[in-house]
Amino acid sequence: MLLTPLEFIGQSTLLSPDKLLELHFELVSGKPTYSLQFSNHVVLKESHLGFHLKDGSSLVDDFKIVSQETHSKNEQWETVWGEERYINNEHNELLIKLEQVSTKRLLDIRFRLFNYGLGFRYEFPEQPNLGNFVIIDEITEFAMAGDHIAHWIPGDYRTQEYNYTTSKLSEIKSLFKKAATYNVSQQTFSETGVQTALQMKTEGGLYINIHEAACVDFPTMHLDLKEGTFTFSTHLTPDPLGNKAFMTSPRPTPWRTIIVSNDPRDILASRITYNLNEPNIIEDTSWIRPIKYIGVWWEMITGMSSWNYTDELSSVQIGKTDYTKTKPNHRHGATTAHVKEYIDFASEHGFDAVLVEGWNVGWEDWFDKRKDYVFDFLTPYPDFDVEEVNSYAREKQVELIMHHETSGSTRNYERHMDKAYAFMNKYGYHAVKSGYVGDILPFGYHHYSQFTNNHFLYAVQKAADYRIMVNAHEASRPTGVSRTYPNLVANESARGTEFQAFGGNNVNHTTILPFTRQIGGPMDYTPGVFEMDISKLNPNNNSRVNTTLANQLGLYVVMYSPLQMAADIIENYKRFMDAFQFIKDVPIDWEQSVYLEAEPGEYITIARQEKDGSSWYVGNSNGANPREASVDCHFLEKGKSYTATMYVDADDAHYKTNPQAYRIEKQQISYETKLKIFTASGGGFGIKIIQN
């Protein structure tokens, strides 16, 4: 689309298309700064921009404006999968071209202002005075206007798997050690650092979200709260020597994003992150499709069964171990016979696929970090017959999802990747769940450094060559890159359901994740657990799932992913087949989504229309406080009648004392209907709405 000029409002000021957001750029004594307002309320005060370089120079001051350009765009693009079929990309743009007077170095800053949000990035033009260079610090600031309430997790380079802490900005430092339940002494950059996406609320009722988009060939951004202020500065994940980013001009950085509104539903509905990424580059996407799956997984997470075939450590390199001389572990989950049971269940109940973890040799050795060769991603244990299992699955018209646990050894995975993906093609696997548990190898690198982020993207790009979809766990948090590479169908990259078996998630956890983790893309949260007392699966595990059963159903709508798992074991679904029906019915690809009510940390209710269909599904996740949810049915077509099948908390339901108390009821509804539904502490609901 041809870009059209946009008239300036002042020297370097830009308005959003709806004129509610106002961006102001200014050189202050040669230092580039920006600020942001929403409806005349200050969102960001004057905030500095720039970089420090390894050669001792900096790009923070001594600048002059060479030129500036304005453009606008209003387009619509179609998703391969998503929360809606079409996404609108409407924004106004300001490009500031700077020159550092003393060095003649050039730096461009591109701002894009959307309704309810700002994205900006740095661009290094090709130039004789800045060819190859190393960034050691990015000093981009986000100067908040007050002591806002924030939902945050510690700025750990290794993991995002934390419960969220809710506090004022001024309380972050004092609460940091309590929040950091991991041993983060080697991973955390300071005791004031937090991860993005960071969700905040001002005293005046503005909702502000800070994240990044299109983090490609660059380290992940953290936010360091400056001592005694409410100003965040950018902190990039370092390599072992403290370097942040190796650069060659011309090239851009990732976008820094700020989403803001006086209505939290606008944060959830924002598609700024996707709009700031490059369009899809995969021409034929017919092989990329949403999948609903079950798997041999939860039983291992709970300790009911195990990944490894034997408890004995092998003594020689992977691929040469003689497993016929080791004693089998009777608790091994991925046996041919057991996987067939899951295939039968998937076939009977209409699931697309079965995930199998612990099928391949190496699990006995993988904690020995001296061995970066632990997995070859090809060799099955003796009790898992790859050909027999895959043949059986094809007969039942069920796919298998491959599992590649890398144990954090990126070099080992890359040298085996082509053979591993070819192996998948040979046996009909179309999707892989990869894992990066533990420290990254080579030693000293972090999960979110430039080096490791490049590895994660390389795995996705290589998978596309083999027409394979990727679901990466323990990878860096998503930044909308799945628009460019839609075969990246999901990530974990946050504290998922598995932690319900490791001590539990906070009761309001899934009322925060859509405002934080899911700003960058879908999460493989793995919902659908029906037995909340983990000791009934493993007597040695006293954990509890901190939700009601009805909440677990609502998560299939609230926690969006085109790759959705029914996580519990088969036996527990057989106990509650009436509730299980909702999981069987709920779609995983959507025509449109309507955000009905939301308050981060408290509750979320979302309605979604089935793609290519007239049916709607509504999901709710509630936090600690019981409440009456309101479902305004104005999303339905006027003049039509519908039947709503509602899976809701019983009146005496409670996530601790009575989590499996639910009821199923039907009601005739229409456009005019306003449903009032009780949600318990840790509760929720799922509703299926069919046009009559």
C-alpha positions in Angstrom: 0.0 0.0 0.0 1.3 3.4 -0.9 2.0 5.4 2.3 0.6 8.9 2.5 2.1 11.8 4.3 0.7 12.8 7.7 0.6 16.4 8.9 2.7 17.1 12.0 1.1 18.6 15.1 4.2 20.5 16.2 7.8 19.9 15.5 8.1 16.2 16.3 4.7 15.1 17.5 2.5 12.3 16.2 -1.1 11.3 16.9 -2.6 7.9 16.7 -5.4 7.3 14.1 -8.1 7.9 16.8 -6.1 10.9 18.1 -6.2 9.5 21.7 -2.4 8.8 21.9 0.1 11.5 21.4 3.9 10.8 20.9 6.4 13.6 21.3 10.1 13.3 20.2 12.7 15.8 21.1 16.4 16.3 21.2 17.4 17.6 24.6 20.9 19.0 24.5 21.6 16.5 21.7 20.1 13.5 23.6 17.1 11.8 21.9 14.0 11.5 24.1 10.4 10.6 23.7 7.2 10.9 25.8 3.7 9.5 25.5 0.2 10.7 26.5 -3.2 9.0 26.3 -6.3 11.3 26.4 -4.2 14.0 28.0 -3.0 11.6 30.7 0.8 11.1 30.9 1.8 7.5 30.1 5.5 8.1 29.8 7.4 11.1 30.9 10.5 12.2 29.0 12.5 9.0 28.4 16.0 8.7 26.9 17.0 6.6 24.0 20.3 5.1 22.7 23.2 2.6 23.1 26.6 2.1 24.6 29.1 0.3 22.3 32.0 -2.0 23.2 34.6 0.3 21.6 33.9 2.8 24.3 31.8 5.1 22.3 28.1 5.7 22.7 25.0 6.6 20.7 23.2 8.6 23.4 24.0 12.3 22.8 25.6 14.8 20.5 22.9 14.2 17.9 21.2 16.5 15.4 18.1 15.8 13.3 19.0 15.3 9.7 15.4 14.8 8.5 12.1 13.4 9.5 9.3 11.6 7.6 5.7 10.8 8.4 3.5 8.1 6.9 0.3 6.3 7.6 -1.1 2.8 6.8 -4.5 1.1 7.1 -4.6 -2.5 5.9 -6.0 -5.8 6.8 -4.2 -9.1 6.7 -5.4 -12.7 7.1 -4.0 -15.0 9.7 -3.0 -18.7 9.1 -4.4 -19.4 12.6 -5.4 -17.1 15.4 -7.8 -15.5 17.7 -9.4 -13.9 14.7 -9.3 -14.5 10.9 -8.4 -10.9 10.0 -6.2 -8.4 11.8 -6.3 -4.7 11.1 -3.0 -2.8 10.9 -3.7 0.9 11.1 -1.0 3.2 12.3 0.7 6.6 11.8 4.5 6.6 11.6 7.2 9.0 12.3 10.8 8.3 11.2 13.5 10.5 12.8 16.9 10.4 11.0 19.7 11.4 13.3 23.4 12.1 12.9 26.0 12.2 15.7 27.9 15.4 15.1 31.3 14.3 16.4 31.4 10.9 14.7 29.1 11.3 11.7 27.4 8.1 12.7 23.8 7.7 11.6 20.9 6.4 13.7 17.3 6.3 12.7 14.4 5.9 15.1 11.0 4.7 13.7 7.9 5.3 15.7 4.5 3.7 14.9 1.5 4.9 16.7 -1.6 2.6 16.8 -4.9 3.1 18.5 -4.0 2.0 22.1 -0.4 1.5 21.5 3.1 2.6 20.4 5.9 0.6 18.8 9.4 2.0 18.1 12.7 0.6 17.0 16.2 1.8 16.1 17.6 1.4 12.6 21.2 1.5 11.7 21.6 2.6 8.1 24.6 1.4 6.0 27.4 3.8 6.7 31.2 4.1 6.6 31.5 5.0 10.3 29.5 2.2 11.8 29.9 -1.2 10.0 30.4 -4.0 12.5 29.9 -3.1 16.1 29.0 -4.6 19.5 26.2 -3.3 21.8 27.1 -3.6 25.5 24.0 -1.6 26.8 20.7 -0.3 25.5 19.6 2.7 27.5 16.1 2.9 26.3 13.9 4.3 29.1 10.3 3.9 30.1 9.7 6.7 32.6 6.4 5.9 34.3 4.4 8.8 35.7 3.6 7.3 39.1 3.9 4.4 41.5 1.8 2.0 39.5 0.5 -1.4 40.4 2.4 -4.0 38.4 2.1 -7.7 37.8 5.7 -8.9 37.4 8.2 -11.8 37.5 11.9 -11.5 38.3 14.4 -10.6 35.5 15.9 -14.1 35.3 18.0 -14.9 32.2 17.2 -18.6 32.5 13.4 -19.0 33.0 10.0 -17.3 33.0 8.5 -20.0 35.1 7.4 -17.9 38.0 4.2 -17.1 39.8 3.4 -13.4 39.3 3.9 -10.9 42.1 1.4 -8.0 42.3 2.8 -4.9 43.9 3.5 -1.2 43.5 6.6 -0.3 41.5 8.3 1.0 44.7 7.9 -2.4 46.3 9.6 -4.5 43.6 13.1 -4.3 45.2 11.8 -5.3 48.7 9.8 -8.2 47.3 12.3 -9.4 44.8 14.0 -12.2 46.9 10.6 -13.6 48.0 9.4 -13.6 44.4 12.5 -15.3 43.1 11.8 -18.8 44.1 14.5 -20.1 41.9 18.2 -19.9 42.7 18.7 -16.9 40.4 21.9 -15.5 41.8 23.7 -16.3 38.5 20.8 -15.4 36.2 19.3 -12.2 37.6 20.8 -8.9 36.5 19.7 -7.0 39.6 17.2 -7.0 42.4 15.1 -4.4 40.6 14.8 -6.2 37.3 11.6 -7.6 35.8 10.6 -9.5 32.6 8.3 -8.4 29.9 5.5 -8.3 29.1 4.9 -6.1 32.1 1.3 -5.2 32.9 0.6 -2.1 35.1 -2.3 -0.1 36.3 -2.2 3.5 37.3 -4.0 5.1 40.2 -6.2 6.9 37.6 -7.3 3.7 35.9 -5.0 3.5 32.9 -3.7 0.1 31.9 -0.1 0.1 30.5 1.7 -2.9 29.0 5.4 -2.9 28.0 6.8 -5.6 25.8 8.8 -6.1 22.6 8.1 -7.3 19.1 10.1 -9.0 16.4 13.0 -10.0 18.6 15.2 -11.5 15.8 19.0 -11.8 16.0 19.0 -9.8 19.2 18.9 -10.6 22.9 15.7 -10.5 24.9 14.8 -7.3 26.8 14.4 -7.0 30.5 13.4 -3.9 32.5 15.6 -2.6 35.2 13.8 -0.2 37.6 16.2 2.7 38.5 16.8 3.2 42.2 14.5 5.8 43.7 12.5 6.4 40.6 9.6 4.9 38.6 11.8 4.8 35.4 12.6 1.5 33.8 15.7 1.1 31.6 16.3 -1.6 29.1 18.6 -4.4 30.1 19.6 -6.9 27.4 20.5 -10.5 28.1 24.3 -10.8 27.9 26.6 -13.5 26.5 29.3 -15.1 28.7 31.6 -12.0 28.2 28.9 -9.4 28.9 28.3 -8.5 25.3 24.7 -7.9 24.4 24.4 -7.8 20.6 26.7 -8.2 17.6 25.6 -5.9 14.8 26.3 -5.2 11.2 24.7 -2.2 9.5 22.3 -1.9 7.8 19.9 -3.5 10.2 17.1 -2.7 12.8 16.6 -3.7 16.4 13.4 -5.3 17.7 10.5 -3.0 18.4 9.8 -1.8 21.9 6.0 -1.7 22.6 3.7 0.2 24.9 0.0 -0.7 24.9 -2.3 1.7 26.9 -6.0 2.1 27.4 -8.5 3.0 30.2 -10.2 -0.4 29.4 -8.2 -3.6 30.1 -10.0 -5.4 27.4 -8.2 -3.2 24.8 -4.9 -4.7 26.1 -6.1 -8.2 25.4 -7.5 -7.2 22.0 -4.3 -5.5 20.8 -2.5 -7.0 17.9 0.4 -4.5 17.9 2.9 -7.3 18.5 1.9 -9.2 15.4 1.5 -6.0 13.3 5.1 -5.0 14.0 6.4 -8.3 12.7 7.1 -9.1 9.1 4.3 -10.9 7.1 4.3 -14.6 6.7 7.1 -15.9 4.5 5.9 -19.5 4.1 4.0 -19.6 0.7 2.2 -22.9 1.1 0.7 -23.1 4.6 -1.7 -25.9 3.9 0.4 -28.2 6.2 0.1 -25.7 9.1 -3.1 -26.5 11.0 -4.3 -26.3 14.6 -4.1 -29.5 16.6 -6.0 -30.8 19.7 -4.0 -33.5 21.4 -3.6 -35.8 24.5 -0.4 -37.4 25.6 1.8 -39.5 27.8 3.0 -36.5 29.8 1.0 -35.6 32.9 1.6 -39.0 34.5 5.4 -38.3 34.2 5.0 -34.7 35.4 3.2 -35.9 38.5 5.7 -38.7 39.1 3.2 -41.4 38.4 5.5 -42.8 35.7 8.9 -41.8 34.3 10.6 -40.6 31.2 13.6 -43.0 31.5 13.6 -46.6 30.6 16.0 -47.6 33.3 17.2 -46.1 36.6 20.7 -47.1 35.9 23.1 -44.6 34.4 24.6 -45.7 31.1 28.3 -45.8 31.0 29.1 -45.1 27.3 28.1 -42.5 24.7 24.5 -42.4 23.5 23.8 -44.7 20.6 26.3 -47.2 21.9 24.6 -48.1 25.2 23.4 -51.7 25.2 20.0 -51.3 26.9 19.5 -55.1 26.7 22.0 -55.3 29.6 20.1 -52.8 31.8 17.1 -53.5 34.0 13.9 -51.9 32.7 12.1 -49.4 34.9 8.6 -50.7 35.5 7.4 -47.0 35.7 8.5 -46.1 32.1 5.5 -44.3 30.5 6.3 -44.4 26.8 5.8 -48.1 26.1 4.3 -49.4 22.9 1.3 -50.9 24.6 0.6 -47.8 26.8 0.9 -45.4 23.8 -1.6 -47.5 21.9 -4.1 -46.9 24.8 -3.8 -43.2 24.2 -4.1 -43.6 20.5 -7.3 -45.6 21.0 -8.7 -42.9 23.3 -7.8 -40.1 20.9 -9.4 -41.9 18.0 -12.6 -42.6 20.0 -13.0 -39.0 21.1 -12.0 -37.1 18.0 -8.5 -35.8 19.0 -6.0 -35.1 16.3 -2.8 -36.3 17.9 -1.0 -38.0 20.8 2.2 -36.5 22.3 4.7 -39.1 23.6 7.5 -38.0 25.9 10.3 -40.3 27.1 10.3 -42.5 24.0 14.0 -42.0 23.1 17.2 -43.1 24.9 19.3 -40.7 26.9 17.0 -39.7 29.8 19.3 -41.5 32.3 22.2 -39.3 31.4 20.7 -35.9 30.6 21.4 -34.2 33.9 25.1 -34.9 33.4 25.9 -31.5 31.8 29.4 -32.6 30.8 27.7 -34.7 28.1 26.3 -32.5 25.4 25.6 -35.6 23.3 22.9 -37.0 25.5 20.1 -37.2 22.9 20.3 -38.2 19.3 16.5 -37.8 18.7 16.4 -41.0 16.7 17.0 -44.0 18.9 13.9 -45.4 20.7 14.0 -47.3 24.0 13.6 -51.1 23.6 9.9 -51.0 24.8 8.9 -48.3 22.2 8.5 -49.7 18.7 8.4 -46.6 16.4 7.2 -48.4 13.3 4.5 -50.3 15.1 3.2 -47.3 17.1 3.1 -45.0 14.0 1.4 -47.7 11.9 -1.2 -48.2 14.6 -1.8 -44.5 14.8 -2.3 -44.2 11.0 -4.9 -47.0 11.2 -6.8 -45.0 13.8 -6.4 -41.8 11.9 -4.4 -40.2 14.7 -1.1 -38.4 14.4 1.8 -38.6 16.8 3.6 -35.5 18.1 7.3 -35.8 18.4 9.2 -34.8 21.5 12.7 -33.4 21.4 14.2 -32.6 24.8 17.5 -31.0 24.1 18.6 -30.7 27.8 19.7 -27.1 26.8 22.5 -28.4 24.5 21.9 -26.2 21.4 25.0 -27.5 19.6 24.0 -31.1 19.9 20.4 -30.3 18.7 21.7 -28.4 15.7 24.1 -31.1 14.6 21.3 -33.7 14.8 18.4 -31.5 13.5 18.3 -32.5 9.9 18.4 -36.2 10.7 15.8 -35.7 13.4 13.4 -33.8 11.2 13.9 -36.3 8.3 13.1 -39.1 10.9 9.9 -37.3 11.6 9.0 -37.1 7.9 9.7 -40.8 7.5 7.3 -41.8 10.2 4.6 -39.2 9.7 5.2 -36.8 12.6 4.0 -33.3 11.6 4.7 -31.4 14.9 7.4 -31.4 17.4 7.5 -30.3 21.0 11.0 -29.2 21.8 12.4 -28.6 25.3 15.4 -26.7 26.8 15.3 -27.6 30.4 18.4 -26.6 32.4 21.4 -24.4 31.6 22.2 -23.7 28.0 25.2 -25.3 26.5 27.8 -24.0 25.6 28.3 -23.0 29.2 27.8 -19.4 30.1 25.1 -18.6 27.5 21.6 -17.9 28.7 18.2 -18.9 27.3 17.5 -15.3 26.1 20.8 -14.2 24.7 21.3 -13.3 21.1 23.1 -16.6 20.5 20.3 -18.7 21.9 17.5 -16.7 20.4 19.1 -17.3 17.0 19.1 -21.0 17.8 15.4 -21.0 18.6 14.6 -19.3 15.3 17.0 -21.5 13.4 15.1 -24.6 14.7 11.8 -23.1 13.4 13.2 -22.1 10.0 14.8 -25.6 9.6 11.5 -27.2 10.6 9.7 -25.2 7.9 12.0 -26.8 5.3 10.6 -30.2 6.5 7.0 -28.9 6.8 7.0 -29.4 10.6 5.2 -27.3 13.2 7.1 -26.3 16.4 6.0 -26.0 20.0 9.0 -24.8 21.9 9.2 -25.1 25.7 11.7 -23.2 27.8 12.4 -21.0 24.8 12.5 -17.2 24.9 9.2 -15.5 25.4 7.4 -14.9 22.1 7.4 -11.5 20.4 5.0 -12.1 17.5 7.5 -13.9 15.3 4.8 -16.6 14.6 3.3 -14.1 12.1 6.4 -14.5 10.0 6.9 -18.2 10.7 3.3 -19.5 11.4 4.8 -23.1 11.8 5.8 -21.8 15.3 2.3 -22.8 16.5 3.0 -22.4 20.2 5.5 -21.9 23.0 5.5 -22.5 26.7 7.8 -19.8 28.0 5.9 -19.2 31.2 4.7 -21.1 34.3 2.3 -23.6 32.8 0.0 -26.3 34.2 3.0 -28.6 35.0 3.8 -26.4 38.0 0.4 -27.4 39.5 2.3 -30.7 40.2 5.4 -28.9 41.5 3.7 -27.0 44.4 1.0 -25.2 42.5 0.3 -22.0 40.6 -1.3 -19.0 42.2 -5.0 -19.1 42.1 -5.1 -16.0 39.9 -2.3 -17.1 37.5 -4.4 -17.5 34.4 -6.1 -14.1 34.9 -2.7 -12.5 34.5 -1.0 -14.6 31.8 -3.3 -13.2 28.9 -2.1 -9.7 29.9 1.6 -10.7 30.0 2.9 -13.9 28.4 0.2 -14.0 25.7 0.8 -10.5 24.4 3.6 -12.1 22.3 1.8 -15.2 21.1 0.0 -18.4 22.0 0.9 -20.5 25.0 0.9 -24.2 25.3 -0.5 -24.0 28.8 -1.7 -27.6 28.7 -5.1 -27.2 30.6 -7.8 -29.8 31.2 -6.7 -31.4 34.6 -9.7 -32.9 36.3 -8.1 -34.5 39.4 -6.8 -31.7 41.6 -5.3 -34.0 44.3 -2.0 -35.0 42.8 -1.4 -37.6 45.5 -4.1 -39.7 43.9 -1.7 -40.2 41.0 1.5 -40.3 43.0 1.3 -40.9 46.8 4.6 -39.2 47.2 3.4 -35.9 45.6 1.3 -33.7 47.8 0.7 -30.9 45.3 -2.7 -29.7 44.4 -4.1 -28.0 41.3 -5.3 -24.6 42.4 -8.5 -24.3 40.2 -11.9 -25.8 40.0 -12.8 -28.3 37.3 -15.0 -25.7 35.6 -12.1 -23.3 35.5 -10.1 -25.9 33.6 -12.8 -26.0 30.9 -12.8 -22.2 30.7 -9.1 -22.1 30.0 -9.6 -23.7 26.6 -11.1 -20.3 25.5 -9.2 -18.0 27.8 -5.6 -19.4 27.2 -5.5 -19.2 23.4 -3.4 -21.7 21.5 -3.8 -23.4 18.1 -2.1 -26.3 19.8 -4.4 -27.4 22.7 -3.8 -30.3 25.0 -6.1 -32.3 27.2 -3.4 -32.8 29.8 -4.9 -35.3 32.3 -4.6 -39.0 32.2 -7.3 -41.1 30.4 -8.7 -42.5 33.6 -9.6 -39.1 35.0 -11.5 -38.1 31.9 -13.5 -41.3 32.1 -14.7 -40.3 35.5 -16.2 -37.0 34.2 -17.3 -37.7 30.6 -20.0 -35.1 30.8 -17.5 -32.4 31.5 -15.0 -33.9 29.1 -17.5 -33.2 26.3 -16.7 -29.5 26.4 -13.0 -30.3 25.7 -14.0 -32.5 22.8 -16.3 -29.8 21.4 -14.3 -26.6 21.8 -12.5 -25.4 18.6 -8.9 -24.4 18.4 -9.1 -21.8 15.6 -11.3 -18.8 15.6 -13.2 -16.4 13.3 -13.3 -13.6 15.8 -12.9 -12.9 19.6 -14.8 -10.6 21.9 -13.4 -9.6 25.3 -16.4 -9.3 27.5 -14.9 -8.4 30.9 -11.4 -8.4 32.4 -9.3 -7.2 35.3 -5.7 -8.5 35.5 -5.3 -10.6 38.5 -9.0 -10.9 39.1 -11.0 -12.3 36.2 -11.3 -12.7 32.4 -14.3 -13.6 30.2 -13.8 -14.1 26.5 -16.2 -15.1 23.7 -14.9 -16.6 20.5 -16.6 -17.6 17.3 -15.6 -20.9 15.6 -13.8 -20.4 12.4 -16.0 -21.0 9.4 -18.9 -21.6 11.7 -21.8 -19.9 13.6 -21.1 -21.5 17.0 -19.6 -19.4 19.8 -17.7 -20.5 22.9 -17.3 -18.4 26.1 -14.6 -19.0 28.7 -13.9 -17.5 32.1 -11.1 -17.8 34.5 -11.7 -16.3 38.0 -9.1 -15.4 40.7 -9.3 -15.8 44.4 -12.5 -13.8 45.0 -15.9 -15.5 44.2 -18.0 -13.2 42.0 -20.8 -13.0 39.5 -19.6 -12.9 35.9 -21.5 -11.0 33.4 -21.9 -12.3 29.8 -23.5 -9.7 27.5 -24.6 -11.7 24.4 -24.4 -8.8 22.0 -21.7 -10.7 20.1 -24.5 -13.0 18.8 -26.4 -12.3 15.6 -29.6 -10.2 16.0 -32.8 -12.0 15.3 -31.3 -15.5 15.8 -32.0 -18.0 18.7 -29.3 -20.1 20.3 -28.9 -22.9 22.8 -26.2 -22.4 25.4 -24.7 -25.4 27.2 -23.1 -24.0 30.3 -20.4 -25.8 32.3 -20.2 -23.8 35.5 -19.1 -24.0 39.2 -21.6 -25.4 41.6 -22.7 -23.1 44.4 -20.5 -24.8 46.9 -17.4 -25.1 44.6 -14.0 -23.9 45.8 -10.6 -24.6 44.4 -9.3 -25.9 47.7 -12.3 -27.6 49.4 -14.6 -28.6 46.5 -12.9 -28.2 43.1 -14.8 -30.9 41.3 -18.2 -29.4 42.1 -19.8 -28.3 38.8 -23.1 -28.4 37.0 -24.1 -28.5 33.4 -27.3 -26.7 32.3 -28.9 -25.5 29.1 -30.6 -22.3 28.3 -32.1 -20.6 25.3 -30.4 -17.3 24.6 -30.3 -14.5 22.0 -28.6 -11.2 21.2 -30.5 -9.5 24.1 -29.5 -12.0 26.8 -27.3 -11.0 29.7 -26.1 -14.0 31.6 -25.1 -13.8 35.3 -22.9 -16.7 36.3 -21.4 -17.5 39.7 -17.7 -18.1 39.6 -16.1 -19.7 42.7 -12.7 -18.9 44.2 -10.3 -20.3 41.6 -13.3 -21.1 39.5 -14.6 -20.3 36.0 -16.8 -21.7 33.3 -17.1 -22.8 29.7 -20.1 -22.2 27.5 -20.9 -23.7 24.1 -23.4 -21.7 22.1 -25.1 -23.3 19.1 -27.5 -21.5 16.7 -30.9 -23.1 16.6 
